[in-house]
């Protein structure tokens, strides 16, 4: 049973927790996360999607060091995310660095995996986003690997409030390691 009365309360809790934790400084945690992420990505192939972190999100800038993968990044289009090969980055809606207008879109069926940010995750692969639903809407038919990236304090044991449209991730990577969420039953960690 969740300790939150609603998804809104859960989101508010994790937003406050992120403010506190990031204010303390997570440099060492980010360095460990980079190591774990680099190790995971070294075992992957093909086209992968990454994101450019907002303040109080785990960074995935280690993608610069994983040269055997071809990288695409999301940009907003019609209230959804469109993944593109990048010619350059611009600041888009919500202050997110995204591919410029001349960057070429890539069909998601050509993408093997995506790195996905979130406020909180549990080992069942449930993800709590920031509330706009951009990843959920954009990934509803995505069949590649969805990899949640966060810090240990964002990975919880208790259930997260979920709705039918919420997309689960297949893996979670934190500074402590990587977790194959597909190993956990559908009933674990859910309401």
Z-matrix of the N, CA and C atoms (Angstrom, degrees):
N
C 1 1.453
C 2 1.519 1 109.41
N 3 1.287 2 116.59 1 133.88
C 4 1.453 3 122.35 2 -178.62
C 5 1.520 4 111.24 3 -72.16
N 6 1.327 5 115.86 4 149.44
C 7 1.458 6 120.20 5 176.61
C 8 1.529 7 111.09 6 -89.62
N 9 1.332 8 117.65 7 4.10
C 10 1.455 9 121.94 8 -179.98
C 11 1.519 10 109.54 9 -108.40
N 12 1.323 11 115.89 10 139.37
C 13 1.461 12 119.69 11 -179.01
C 14 1.527 13 112.14 12 -79.43
N 15 1.355 14 116.92 13 -19.35
C 16 1.459 15 119.91 14 179.65
C 17 1.525 16 109.41 15 -157.41
N 18 1.310 17 114.99 16 167.02
C 19 1.459 18 120.83 17 175.76
C 20 1.528 19 109.99 18 -62.57
N 21 1.331 20 116.35 19 -37.12
C 22 1.463 21 121.47 20 179.25
C 23 1.529 22 110.34 21 -62.35
N 24 1.348 23 117.78 22 -43.86
C 25 1.465 24 121.24 23 178.25
C 26 1.522 25 111.16 24 -64.58
N 27 1.320 26 116.42 25 -41.23
C 28 1.462 27 121.40 26 178.59
C 29 1.522 28 110.06 27 -62.12
N 30 1.311 29 116.58 28 -46.85
C 31 1.464 30 121.79 29 179.62
C 32 1.532 31 110.34 30 -61.37
N 33 1.319 32 117.46 31 -43.02
C 34 1.460 33 121.93 32 179.09
C 35 1.531 34 110.71 33 -61.60
N 36 1.342 35 116.54 34 -42.84
C 37 1.460 36 121.26 35 178.22
C 38 1.528 37 110.71 36 -58.83
N 39 1.348 38 116.72 37 -49.11
C 40 1.467 39 119.61 38 -176.19
C 41 1.523 40 112.72 39 -72.55
N 42 1.317 41 118.18 40 -30.59
C 43 1.457 42 119.42 41 174.42
C 44 1.527 43 110.03 42 -63.54
N 45 1.340 44 117.11 43 -43.69
C 46 1.469 45 121.27 44 178.12
C 47 1.527 46 111.27 45 -65.01
N 48 1.321 47 116.12 46 -41.89
C 49 1.460 48 120.65 47 178.77
C 50 1.528 49 110.58 48 -62.26
N 51 1.330 50 117.59 49 -41.71
C 52 1.465 51 120.97 50 177.58
C 53 1.520 52 111.40 51 -62.30
N 54 1.324 53 117.20 52 -41.63
C 55 1.461 54 120.33 53 178.00
C 56 1.529 55 109.64 54 -58.23
N 57 1.339 56 117.02 55 -46.98
C 58 1.469 57 121.40 56 -179.60
C 59 1.520 58 111.79 57 -63.19
N 60 1.325 59 116.66 58 -50.55
C 61 1.469 60 121.05 59 -175.39
C 62 1.528 61 111.84 60 -65.74
N 63 1.323 62 117.34 61 -43.58
C 64 1.459 63 119.69 62 -179.78
C 65 1.523 64 110.95 63 -68.46
N 66 1.336 65 118.44 64 -30.59
C 67 1.464 66 121.73 65 176.96
C 68 1.527 67 111.14 66 -64.81
N 69 1.323 68 117.10 67 -29.58
C 70 1.473 69 121.18 68 178.35
C 71 1.519 70 111.83 69 -74.05
N 72 1.316 71 116.23 70 -19.64
C 73 1.462 72 120.86 71 -178.33
C 74 1.513 73 110.54 72 92.40
N 75 1.300 74 115.84 73 125.75
C 76 1.463 75 121.09 74 -176.43
C 77 1.525 76 111.53 75 -122.12
N 78 1.338 77 116.43 76 30.70
C 79 1.459 78 120.40 77 -175.82
C 80 1.518 79 111.22 78 -58.82
N 81 1.335 80 116.92 79 -49.09
C 82 1.456 81 120.21 80 -179.47
C 83 1.531 82 110.97 81 -65.10
N 84 1.327 83 116.95 82 -40.08
C 85 1.451 84 120.98 83 177.95
C 86 1.528 85 110.78 84 -62.66
N 87 1.345 86 116.21 85 -42.01
C 88 1.469 87 120.35 86 179.70
C 89 1.520 88 110.45 87 -64.71
N 90 1.325 89 117.58 88 -38.12
C 91 1.465 90 120.53 89 178.11
C 92 1.525 91 110.47 90 -63.13
N 93 1.333 92 117.04 91 -42.38
C 94 1.467 93 120.74 92 177.78
C 95 1.529 94 110.60 93 -67.14
N 96 1.322 95 116.86 94 -39.81
C 97 1.462 96 120.78 95 177.34
C 98 1.528 97 109.89 96 -61.92
N 99 1.319 98 117.20 97 -41.74
C 100 1.469 99 120.63 98 178.11
C 101 1.528 100 111.06 99 -58.44
N 102 1.327 101 116.75 100 -41.46
C 103 1.470 102 120.97 101 179.16
C 104 1.526 103 110.45 102 -63.06
N 105 1.335 104 116.56 103 -47.45
C 106 1.468 105 120.74 104 -179.67
C 107 1.528 106 111.15 105 -62.97
N 108 1.316 107 116.38 106 -43.47
C 109 1.459 108 121.34 107 -179.04
C 110 1.529 109 110.84 108 -66.09
N 111 1.316 110 116.56 109 -43.65
C 112 1.465 111 121.26 110 178.39
C 113 1.529 112 110.07 111 -59.57
N 114 1.329 113 116.91 112 -45.58
C 115 1.465 114 121.03 113 179.42
C 116 1.530 115 110.98 114 -60.51
N 117 1.325 116 117.12 115 -45.63
C 118 1.463 117 121.46 116 179.24
C 119 1.530 118 110.66 117 -61.21
N 120 1.327 119 116.80 118 -48.53
C 121 1.463 120 121.21 119 -176.02
C 122 1.515 121 112.79 120 -68.16
N 123 1.327 122 118.12 121 -27.27
C 124 1.465 123 120.94 122 177.14
C 125 1.522 124 112.00 123 -64.05
N 126 1.332 125 117.52 124 -18.16
C 127 1.465 126 121.77 125 179.39
C 128 1.525 127 112.47 126 -98.91
N 129 1.323 128 117.01 127 9.49
C 130 1.459 129 121.83 128 -178.93
C 131 1.529 130 109.57 129 -108.63
N 132 1.316 131 115.79 130 171.04
C 133 1.465 132 120.16 131 177.54
C 134 1.520 133 109.87 132 -147.00
N 135 1.331 134 115.48 133 166.11
C 136 1.455 135 121.03 134 173.87
C 137 1.510 136 114.46 135 87.99
N 138 1.335 137 114.70 136 -146.23
C 139 1.461 138 122.88 137 -177.45
C 140 1.524 139 108.71 138 -99.13
N 141 1.315 140 115.99 139 130.48
C 142 1.464 141 121.91 140 179.62
C 143 1.522 142 110.24 141 -129.44
N 144 1.319 143 115.23 142 147.77
C 145 1.447 144 121.56 143 176.52
C 146 1.514 145 110.95 144 -102.91
N 147 1.317 146 115.74 145 139.52
C 148 1.464 147 121.77 146 175.62
C 149 1.525 148 107.17 147 -127.91
N 150 1.308 149 116.09 148 175.18
C 151 1.463 150 121.22 149 177.53
C 152 1.511 151 108.64 150 -129.67
N 153 1.301 152 116.97 151 159.95
C 154 1.456 153 122.46 152 173.48
C 155 1.518 154 106.17 153 -99.97
N 156 1.305 155 116.34 154 117.76
C 157 1.467 156 122.20 155 -171.19
C 158 1.520 157 113.07 156 -65.22
N 159 1.306 158 113.39 157 140.53
C 160 1.457 159 122.16 158 168.94
C 161 1.528 160 108.18 159 -84.30
N 162 1.329 161 118.21 160 167.04
C 163 1.467 162 118.43 161 172.64
C 164 1.535 163 109.56 162 -55.21
N 165 1.300 164 116.03 163 141.22
C 166 1.468 165 123.68 164 -179.93
C 167 1.525 166 113.00 165 65.80
N 168 1.347 167 116.00 166 33.85
C 169 1.461 168 122.68 167 169.13
C 170 1.519 169 108.11 168 -127.35
N 171 1.316 170 115.99 169 147.38
C 172 1.463 171 120.40 170 174.85
C 173 1.526 172 108.51 171 -62.94
N 174 1.311 173 115.98 172 132.68
C 175 1.463 174 120.51 173 179.99
C 176 1.518 175 110.67 174 -83.53
N 177 1.328 176 115.56 175 151.79
C 178 1.466 177 121.39 176 176.97
C 179 1.529 178 110.08 177 -126.54
N 180 1.329 179 115.99 178 31.00
C 181 1.460 180 121.04 179 -177.33
C 182 1.525 181 112.94 180 -64.43
N 183 1.331 182 117.25 181 -9.18
C 184 1.459 183 121.02 182 176.73
C 185 1.528 184 110.92 183 -62.08
N 186 1.335 185 117.52 184 -14.80
C 187 1.468 186 119.80 185 177.98
C 188 1.526 187 111.11 186 -54.53
N 189 1.346 188 117.51 187 -29.00
C 190 1.468 189 121.56 188 179.04
C 191 1.532 190 111.51 189 -59.93
N 192 1.322 191 116.38 190 -25.13
C 193 1.467 192 121.05 191 -175.62
C 194 1.533 193 112.49 192 -97.69
N 195 1.313 194 117.41 193 0.54
C 196 1.467 195 120.84 194 -179.33
C 197 1.526 196 106.64 195 -111.19
N 198 1.327 197 114.19 196 81.85
C 199 1.461 198 120.82 197 -170.39
C 200 1.527 199 114.46 198 -79.70
N 201 1.316 200 118.46 199 -15.27
C 202 1.467 201 118.71 200 -178.75
C 203 1.528 202 112.21 201 -79.68
N 204 1.338 203 118.00 202 -9.45
C 205 1.461 204 121.68 203 176.99
C 206 1.524 205 109.47 204 -98.44
N 207 1.311 206 115.39 205 148.70
C 208 1.463 207 121.75 206 174.08
C 209 1.529 208 106.06 207 -96.01
N 210 1.338 209 118.30 208 127.70
C 211 1.470 210 121.88 209 -171.64
C 212 1.522 211 112.88 210 -106.10
N 213 1.328 212 115.44 211 139.95
C 214 1.461 213 123.82 212 171.97
C 215 1.526 214 107.73 213 -127.27
N 216 1.344 215 115.63 214 157.31
C 217 1.464 216 121.18 215 -176.51
C 218 1.516 217 109.94 216 -135.54
N 219 1.342 218 116.72 217 152.22
C 220 1.468 219 119.37 218 -178.20
C 221 1.528 220 113.37 219 -83.59
N 222 1.329 221 114.12 220 147.63
C 223 1.457 222 120.91 221 167.97
C 224 1.526 223 106.86 222 -137.52
N 225 1.316 224 114.73 223 156.37
C 226 1.465 225 120.47 224 -179.45
C 227 1.526 226 110.42 225 -76.28
N 228 1.330 227 114.55 226 134.16
C 229 1.459 228 120.66 227 172.38
C 230 1.522 229 107.23 228 -152.42
N 231 1.310 230 116.64 229 119.17
C 232 1.470 231 121.95 230 178.32
C 233 1.530 232 112.24 231 54.36
N 234 1.323 233 116.18 232 44.09
C 235 1.464 234 122.74 233 176.63
C 236 1.532 235 113.52 234 64.25
N 237 1.313 236 116.38 235 23.26
C 238 1.464 237 123.86 236 176.40
C 239 1.524 238 107.74 237 -134.71
N 240 1.334 239 115.27 238 169.17
C 241 1.457 240 119.72 239 174.64
C 242 1.519 241 108.85 240 -96.15
N 243 1.322 242 115.35 241 133.67
C 244 1.462 243 123.12 242 175.25
C 245 1.524 244 105.32 243 -116.27
N 246 1.317 245 117.56 244 126.51
C 247 1.458 246 120.77 245 -178.37
C 248 1.522 247 109.88 246 -92.42
N 249 1.342 248 115.88 247 136.78
C 250 1.461 249 121.66 248 -170.87
C 251 1.517 250 111.84 249 -137.30
N 252 1.341 251 114.67 250 151.19
C 253 1.453 252 120.78 251 163.68
C 254 1.518 253 105.44 252 -72.54
N 255 1.302 254 117.70 253 139.19
C 256 1.465 255 120.55 254 -170.87
C 257 1.522 256 111.81 255 -98.36
N 258 1.336 257 115.29 256 127.24
C 259 1.461 258 119.18 257 168.51
C 260 1.527 259 108.38 258 -93.89
N 261 1.345 260 116.47 259 -37.05
C 262 1.461 261 122.74 260 173.04
C 263 1.529 262 108.01 261 -162.94
N 264 1.324 263 115.76 262 166.50
C 265 1.463 264 121.23 263 178.75
C 266 1.523 265 110.14 264 -105.99
N 267 1.322 266 115.52 265 146.42
C 268 1.461 267 122.99 266 173.23
C 269 1.524 268 107.39 267 -132.84
N 270 1.311 269 116.52 268 163.63
C 271 1.461 270 119.72 269 175.83
C 272 1.525 271 107.31 270 -85.45
N 273 1.323 272 115.72 271 120.41
C 274 1.454 273 121.58 272 -177.95
C 275 1.518 274 111.42 273 -102.36
N 276 1.344 275 115.87 274 -161.78
C 277 1.463 276 120.33 275 178.73
C 278 1.536 277 110.85 276 -56.98
N 279 1.291 278 116.23 277 148.72
C 280 1.463 279 123.51 278 177.78
C 281 1.531 280 113.08 279 64.92
N 282 1.344 281 117.21 280 14.55
C 283 1.457 282 120.76 281 178.06
C 284 1.511 283 114.80 282 76.48
N 285 1.307 284 117.76 283 14.52
C 286 1.464 285 122.67 284 -178.31
C 287 1.523 286 109.65 285 -84.39
N 288 1.324 287 116.50 286 133.57
C 289 1.463 288 120.61 287 172.54
C 290 1.519 289 107.67 288 -75.73
N 291 1.329 290 116.17 289 123.58
C 292 1.457 291 120.61 290 -175.60
C 293 1.523 292 109.92 291 -139.02
N 294 1.344 293 117.08 292 166.46
C 295 1.461 294 120.27 293 179.12
C 296 1.535 295 111.23 294 -60.45
N 297 1.319 296 115.15 295 142.22
C 298 1.465 297 121.03 296 179.33
C 299 1.529 298 110.52 297 -68.22
N 300 1.328 299 115.95 298 168.06
C 301 1.466 300 122.31 299 -176.60
C 302 1.523 301 112.59 300 -59.74
N 303 1.334 302 118.12 301 -28.34
C 304 1.462 303 120.17 302 -179.62
C 305 1.535 304 113.20 303 -86.48
N 306 1.336 305 118.05 304 2.44
C 307 1.468 306 121.82 305 176.19
C 308 1.529 307 108.85 306 -74.74
N 309 1.322 308 116.69 307 140.96
C 310 1.462 309 121.86 308 -174.26
C 311 1.530 310 111.96 309 -87.15
N 312 1.355 311 117.01 310 127.27
C 313 1.468 312 120.88 311 176.68
C 314 1.533 313 111.19 312 -65.11
N 315 1.316 314 114.98 313 150.05
C 316 1.464 315 122.48 314 177.64
C 317 1.524 316 107.32 315 -124.44
N 318 1.309 317 116.59 316 132.05
C 319 1.461 318 121.08 317 177.72
C 320 1.532 319 108.77 318 -66.77
N 321 1.323 320 117.09 319 133.55
C 322 1.473 321 120.57 320 -177.17
C 323 1.520 322 113.23 321 -62.40
N 324 1.331 323 119.13 322 -20.22
C 325 1.467 324 118.60 323 177.57
C 326 1.519 325 112.07 324 -71.82
N 327 1.330 326 117.62 325 -7.98
C 328 1.475 327 123.00 326 175.77
C 329 1.532 328 111.88 327 -94.95
N 330 1.340 329 116.53 328 -2.11
C 331 1.466 330 122.16 329 -174.58
C 332 1.530 331 109.38 330 -103.39
N 333 1.332 332 116.27 331 127.87
C 334 1.463 333 121.24 332 -178.74
C 335 1.528 334 112.75 333 -81.51
N 336 1.324 335 116.96 334 -30.30
C 337 1.457 336 118.71 335 -177.57
C 338 1.519 337 111.89 336 -162.22
N 339 1.324 338 114.40 337 157.76
C 340 1.458 339 121.58 338 179.73
C 341 1.518 340 110.52 339 -132.92
N 342 1.318 341 116.65 340 136.99
C 343 1.460 342 122.72 341 170.46
C 344 1.520 343 106.50 342 -88.04
N 345 1.330 344 116.36 343 127.95
C 346 1.462 345 121.64 344 -172.00
C 347 1.528 346 109.95 345 -123.84
N 348 1.341 347 117.54 346 127.00
C 349 1.459 348 119.80 347 176.37
C 350 1.529 349 110.98 348 -80.97
N 351 1.309 350 117.01 349 167.69
C 352 1.455 351 121.43 350 175.37
C 353 1.517 352 110.82 351 -171.97
N 354 1.328 353 115.59 352 162.12
C 355 1.464 354 121.12 353 174.87
C 356 1.519 355 111.20 354 -76.98
N 357 1.342 356 115.64 355 -37.31
C 358 1.463 357 120.66 356 -178.56
C 359 1.522 358 109.09 357 -156.53
N 360 1.326 359 114.82 358 154.52
C 361 1.457 360 122.87 359 176.97
C 362 1.521 361 107.35 360 -140.18
N 363 1.332 362 117.05 361 160.05
C 364 1.455 363 119.42 362 163.11
C 365 1.518 364 107.56 363 -125.30
N 366 1.342 365 116.55 364 167.44
C 367 1.457 366 120.22 365 -172.18
C 368 1.520 367 113.15 366 -66.69
N 369 1.310 368 117.46 367 -11.34
C 370 1.452 369 121.10 368 174.78
C 371 1.534 370 110.99 369 -77.16
N 372 1.338 371 116.29 370 -7.55
C 373 1.454 372 120.97 371 179.39
C 374 1.514 373 113.77 372 95.12
N 375 1.316 374 116.55 373 1.54
C 376 1.459 375 118.95 374 176.85
C 377 1.523 376 108.65 375 -68.24
N 378 1.333 377 115.29 376 140.52
C 379 1.456 378 121.96 377 -175.27
C 380 1.519 379 109.56 378 -128.04
N 381 1.315 380 115.47 379 134.29
C 382 1.455 381 121.90 380 172.96
C 383 1.520 382 106.96 381 -107.57
N 384 1.332 383 116.09 382 114.19
C 385 1.461 384 121.08 383 178.79
C 386 1.516 385 110.56 384 -92.00
N 387 1.298 386 115.63 385 -166.56
C 388 1.463 387 120.72 386 -177.07
C 389 1.518 388 113.34 387 -85.18
N 390 1.317 389 117.60 388 -3.75
C 391 1.456 390 119.75 389 171.71
C 392 1.514 391 116.17 390 108.93
N 393 1.302 392 118.16 391 -2.47
C 394 1.463 393 119.76 392 -179.39
C 395 1.533 394 112.29 393 -92.26
N 396 1.324 395 117.60 394 -18.57
C 397 1.460 396 121.74 395 176.53
C 398 1.514 397 115.43 396 76.84
N 399 1.328 398 118.58 397 13.94
C 400 1.461 399 119.94 398 -176.41
C 401 1.532 400 112.45 399 -62.13
N 402 1.335 401 117.47 400 -46.25
C 403 1.464 402 119.34 401 179.06
C 404 1.521 403 110.67 402 -68.34
N 405 1.319 404 118.38 403 -41.72
C 406 1.465 405 120.75 404 179.78
C 407 1.526 406 111.24 405 -59.19
N 408 1.324 407 117.32 406 -47.64
C 409 1.472 408 121.36 407 -179.77
C 410 1.523 409 111.43 408 -64.87
N 411 1.319 410 116.40 409 -39.57
C 412 1.456 411 120.91 410 -173.90
C 413 1.516 412 113.31 411 -78.26
N 414 1.321 413 117.25 412 -25.41
C 415 1.470 414 120.32 413 -173.82
C 416 1.520 415 113.58 414 -107.85
N 417 1.321 416 118.40 415 10.50
C 418 1.463 417 119.95 416 -175.29
C 419 1.517 418 112.92 417 -59.24
N 420 1.342 419 119.86 418 -28.25
C 421 1.463 420 122.33 419 179.30
C 422 1.528 421 112.84 420 -113.32
N 423 1.320 422 117.15 421 9.16
C 424 1.465 423 121.16 422 -178.48
C 425 1.526 424 109.77 423 -72.91
N 426 1.337 425 117.05 424 128.61
C 427 1.471 426 120.91 425 -176.88
C 428 1.523 427 113.32 426 -105.58
N 429 1.346 428 118.05 427 -5.88
C 430 1.459 429 120.35 428 177.51
C 431 1.522 430 111.36 429 -76.40
N 432 1.334 431 115.59 430 -176.97
C 433 1.463 432 120.76 431 178.94
C 434 1.518 433 110.87 432 -72.48
N 435 1.308 434 115.96 433 132.94
C 436 1.464 435 122.52 434 173.81
C 437 1.525 436 106.13 435 -108.76
N 438 1.317 437 116.24 436 119.38
C 439 1.463 438 122.03 437 -173.48
C 440 1.523 439 109.55 438 -117.57
N 441 1.327 440 116.39 439 109.70
C 442 1.450 441 121.55 440 176.41
C 443 1.517 442 110.04 441 -75.31
N 444 1.318 443 116.48 442 137.52
C 445 1.464 444 122.17 443 -179.48
C 446 1.518 445 107.57 444 -122.88
N 447 1.341 446 115.82 445 124.15
C 448 1.460 447 120.22 446 -178.94
C 449 1.525 448 109.68 447 -159.98
N 450 1.321 449 115.44 448 178.27
C 451 1.458 450 121.22 449 174.32
C 452 1.521 451 109.32 450 -95.91
N 453 1.315 452 116.22 451 162.30
C 454 1.467 453 121.15 452 -177.48
C 455 1.521 454 112.74 453 -52.45
N 456 1.332 455 117.65 454 -39.34
C 457 1.466 456 119.18 455 -176.95
C 458 1.529 457 112.00 456 -67.04
N 459 1.330 458 117.43 457 -14.11
C 460 1.466 459 121.64 458 179.19
C 461 1.527 460 112.79 459 -95.41
N 462 1.316 461 116.83 460 -3.09
C 463 1.466 462 122.31 461 178.50
C 464 1.523 463 107.48 462 -102.05
N 465 1.311 464 116.64 463 114.74
C 466 1.463 465 121.12 464 -172.27
C 467 1.525 466 111.24 465 -115.87
N 468 1.320 467 115.14 466 154.81
C 469 1.460 468 121.24 467 177.30
C 470 1.528 469 111.72 468 -83.13
N 471 1.323 470 115.78 469 -37.24
C 472 1.458 471 119.34 470 -174.81
C 473 1.529 472 111.11 471 -73.14
N 474 1.322 473 115.96 472 160.45
C 475 1.463 474 120.26 473 178.92
C 476 1.525 475 111.79 474 -62.69
N 477 1.300 476 114.93 475 147.28
C 478 1.455 477 121.68 476 172.06
C 479 1.525 478 107.69 477 -103.45
N 480 1.316 479 117.52 478 143.14
C 481 1.472 480 118.77 479 178.44
C 482 1.527 481 109.77 480 -65.38
N 483 1.304 482 116.13 481 124.58
C 484 1.461 483 121.55 482 -176.49
C 485 1.522 484 110.46 483 -125.14
N 486 1.316 485 114.81 484 153.19
C 487 1.453 486 122.56 485 175.45
C 488 1.528 487 107.61 486 -121.26
N 489 1.332 488 118.23 487 160.28
C 490 1.473 489 120.50 488 -175.70
C 491 1.532 490 114.44 489 -55.62
N 492 1.329 491 118.63 490 -30.97
C 493 1.464 492 120.60 491 -177.61
C 494 1.530 493 113.06 492 -82.63
N 495 1.339 494 118.71 493 -8.71
C 496 1.463 495 121.17 494 -177.65
C 497 1.527 496 110.64 495 -68.55
N 498 1.310 497 115.75 496 133.67
C 499 1.455 498 122.37 497 -178.90
C 500 1.531 499 109.45 498 -92.70
N 501 1.327 500 115.34 499 131.35
C 502 1.472 501 120.65 500 176.05
C 503 1.521 502 109.97 501 -89.05
N 504 1.332 503 115.66 502 153.69
C 505 1.464 504 120.76 503 174.87
C 506 1.521 505 109.24 504 -97.23
N 507 1.335 506 115.00 505 157.82
C 508 1.465 507 121.38 506 -179.14
C 509 1.526 508 112.04 507 -90.01
N 510 1.311 509 115.78 508 -31.46
C 511 1.465 510 122.84 509 -179.44
C 512 1.521 511 108.58 510 -135.05
N 513 1.328 512 115.87 511 154.77
C 514 1.462 513 122.14 512 170.69
C 515 1.515 514 107.09 513 -130.66
N 516 1.324 515 115.80 514 134.85
C 517 1.463 516 121.09 515 177.18
C 518 1.524 517 108.29 516 -120.75
N 519 1.331 518 115.03 517 126.40
C 520 1.463 519 122.17 518 175.05
C 521 1.528 520 107.23 519 -126.02
N 522 1.316 521 116.70 520 -178.12
C 523 1.464 522 119.84 521 177.74
C 524 1.527 523 112.51 522 -67.41
N 525 1.338 524 117.78 523 -15.88
C 526 1.467 525 121.05 524 179.77
C 527 1.522 526 113.54 525 -91.98
N 528 1.332 527 117.53 526 -14.23
C 529 1.453 528 118.70 527 179.80
C 530 1.515 529 112.54 528 152.41
N 531 1.323 530 113.93 529 -168.96
C 532 1.463 531 119.95 530 179.54
C 533 1.531 532 108.13 531 -118.55
N 534 1.330 533 114.96 532 144.60
C 535 1.457 534 121.91 533 -176.04
C 536 1.519 535 109.44 534 -126.38
N 537 1.322 536 116.09 535 124.24
C 538 1.462 537 121.75 536 176.99
C 539 1.525 538 107.48 537 -84.31
N 540 1.306 539 116.87 538 100.61
C 541 1.469 540 122.62 539 -175.90
C 542 1.517 541 112.09 540 -67.01
N 543 1.314 542 118.06 541 -20.62
C 544 1.457 543 121.45 542 -178.65
C 545 1.525 544 111.56 543 -68.61
N 546 1.325 545 116.97 544 -13.59
C 547 1.473 546 121.15 545 178.30
C 548 1.522 547 112.61 546 -76.85
N 549 1.323 548 116.85 547 -17.60
C 550 1.457 549 121.44 548 -176.56
C 551 1.514 550 109.47 549 -93.67
N 552 1.317 551 115.83 550 145.09
C 553 1.461 552 119.49 551 -177.59
C 554 1.521 553 110.69 552 -70.10
N 555 1.320 554 116.02 553 159.39
C 556 1.450 555 121.05 554 179.56
C 557 1.519 556 112.26 555 -63.09
N 558 1.312 557 117.87 556 -25.31
C 559 1.471 558 119.58 557 -177.11
C 560 1.526 559 112.22 558 -86.09
N 561 1.320 560 117.99 559 -19.82
C 562 1.470 561 120.18 560 179.25
C 563 1.515 562 110.50 561 -70.42
N 564 1.295 563 116.09 562 136.30
C 565 1.454 564 121.22 563 172.21
C 566 1.511 565 115.08 564 71.50
N 567 1.310 566 118.23 565 16.48
C 568 1.450 567 120.76 566 177.92
C 569 1.508 568 109.41 567 -121.37
N 570 1.331 569 114.35 568 159.99
C 571 1.461 570 119.19 569 174.74
C 572 1.506 571 108.84 570 -82.70
